Amino acid sequence: MAADDVVPSTFRALVETAEKKFARVRDLPAYGGGAPSAHYFHKVFKAYMRLWKYQQENRAKLLDSGLQRWEIGEIASRIGQLYFSQYMRTSEARFLLESYIFYEAILNRKYFDGSGNNRTARFKELRFYARFLMVSLILNRYEMVKLLVERFKALVDDSKVAFPGTNFKEWKLVVNEIVRFTKVDFTSLVVRPLRYCAMFDSYPLSRPYVARFHAKKVLKFQDAVLTSYHKNEVKFAELTLDTFRMLQCLEWEPSGSFYQKTPIEPQENGALADHSLTSGLIDINLAADMMDPDLPSNPKKATLYRPSVAQLIAVIATICEELPPESVILLYVSASGSSGQSSPTQMENSVRSRKSSKPTAHSHTSHEQNRSLHENHISCNGDSNRYFENYLWFGPSRNGVPNNLYPGDLIPFTRRPLFIIIDSDNSHAFKVLQGAERGERCALLLSPLRPSFKNPSTDVIRDGSQFTLFLAAPLQAFCHLVGLKLSENDLDVYDSADEIISTAFSEWEVMLCTTPSLDLVWAQVLSDPLLRRLILRFIFCRAVLTLFCLREENDDYLPVCLPELPDSFSPNSESINPTIRRLANHLKVADCFHLY
């Protein structure tokens, strides 16, 4: 081999090795796996570190041999993709930030510019923009999102002109998705993050009470399963609006000097001078000292995009199997309770076939086996029908099997502590879980069956589920309920309203920590800031919707928690009602509520 051929051939060999390892990691399940998954990721990161370092050291020779700049960008893009997939598996904020740094460097260095009429390079550039948009969305870099959306739209339009024989219809759909996603009102997200932030969510008055609080049993919140399915729901790629909100609601805001990075500057040799406090583009370093010592770890989240019920049950089973002792799993499901397709006769046939079915060794799916076993087990203690009469619909199934999640499907998993949030027009069907547990009593937060709005024309599909919004951004949900739109000129009004809510939450935290009658199901998770915040926001949501006078007098419009909270947290109690009155008066919407 000629000396001139050594560098490019070595480079191609390193690319091939890295690509093989990348494919292996890409095929790993997005949940579970533990140490084996971490081992595979370490190997693929190491392969790309070797590849990146080699191309840096031999950049001139590689360019002379025909290496294109977009090929360098593709390597960096793969590394960014690896970091993002690792974030989705572990929920560690450092991986999300690393991914952003890589993608931002690719954009600033213009690696994909000048690729001309190379169709392969163009498709890689389109994928780069789509992935960078996802990372920027989750990281709440709204200015970057605006910039990327404009460039992405222009790139798709240019691609249709530059490559007339190629179908870019799918990319046009991706553009439409991100435009629709970004049209959702993110005003409150800019004012304050959805993630838990000590500046906003930790209260000096209640902090000593929370620190001293200790229940008979204390559970750690380490794992969550998130999924949603609604027809025509707002989404971008495989992230729906509801799961986007809940995902961030269950994380810590990566704030502070540790996350303030300086710009990445190009050097003359083409390398990147990264002065941030993270590893940057060329030094792939997964050392523990990258972690901000002041931030607790985020709970791991399995975010499932339109899974089948069998897949959802498999994920829950895997997480339950790997769950450490004295830990709790959060299960969040946002879905319709009706398919809109099954006739009464079809439903009767479905129920009849379920009643008559017996578990066999040749069942079509593991879900059918599990469901039969669940029914046999439940029937020992009473009528099993009520556990399998109502359901959540997860969309059309691929094999014709009903894709319905029944309350009874979750009963086997109540051997471990569960914190269940159901956002559905059939959520109250899951009340039957109380008393049916198989070892651990579960906590249930159930949405209203119908949303309430001052403006009846409000598009629920466009704006996401109301109950989820109350849990993720309570003030934004309140404003949405009464049809109030606050502009940048109203920031003082917004801040004062937020202060009213914060003061109330501080007082309610003290009450939660000092109320002897608080059920152990709630007391055992109260020490966790993320779950405690969800409980506080549920109390607020229930009070607001109960006192809202522009709804029908019907419990269908009210959320439910099981087991019940003490009476001191009821909407008309002296501790709760005045907060809603102050907030409504401040925002000049008191006429929308029954207040005294």
Buried (B, 14 or more C-beta within 10 A) or exposed (E): EEEEEEBBEBBEEBBEBBBEBBEEBEEBEBBBBEEEBBEBBEEBBBBBBBBBBBBBEBBEBBBEBEBBBBBBBBBBBBBBBBBBBBBBBBBBBBBBBBBBBBBBBBBEBEBBEEBEEBEEBBBBBBBBBBBBBBBBBBBBBBEBBEEBBEBBBEBBEEBBEBBEEEEBEEBBEBBEBBEBBBEBBBBBBEBBBBBBBBEBBBBEEBBEBBEEBEBEEBBBBBBBBBBBBBEEBBBBBEBBBBBBBBBBBBBBBBBEEBBEBEEBEEEEEBBBEBEBBBBBBBEBEBEEEBEBEEBEEBBBBBBBBBBBBBBBBBBBBBBBEBBEEEBBBBBBBBBBBBBEEBEEEEBEEBEEEBEEEEEEEEBEBEBBBBBBEBBEBBEEEEEBBBBBBBBBBBBEBEEEBBBBBBBBBBBBBBEBBBBBBBBBBBBBBBBBBBEBBEEBBBBBBBBBBBBBBBEEEBEBEEBBBBBBBBBBBBBBBBBBBBBBEBEEEBEEBBEEBBEBBBBBBBBBBBBBBEBEEBBEBBBBBBBBBBBBBBBBBBBBBBBBBBBBEBBEEEEEBBBBBBBEBBEBBBBEBEBBBEBBBBBBEBBEBBEBBEBE
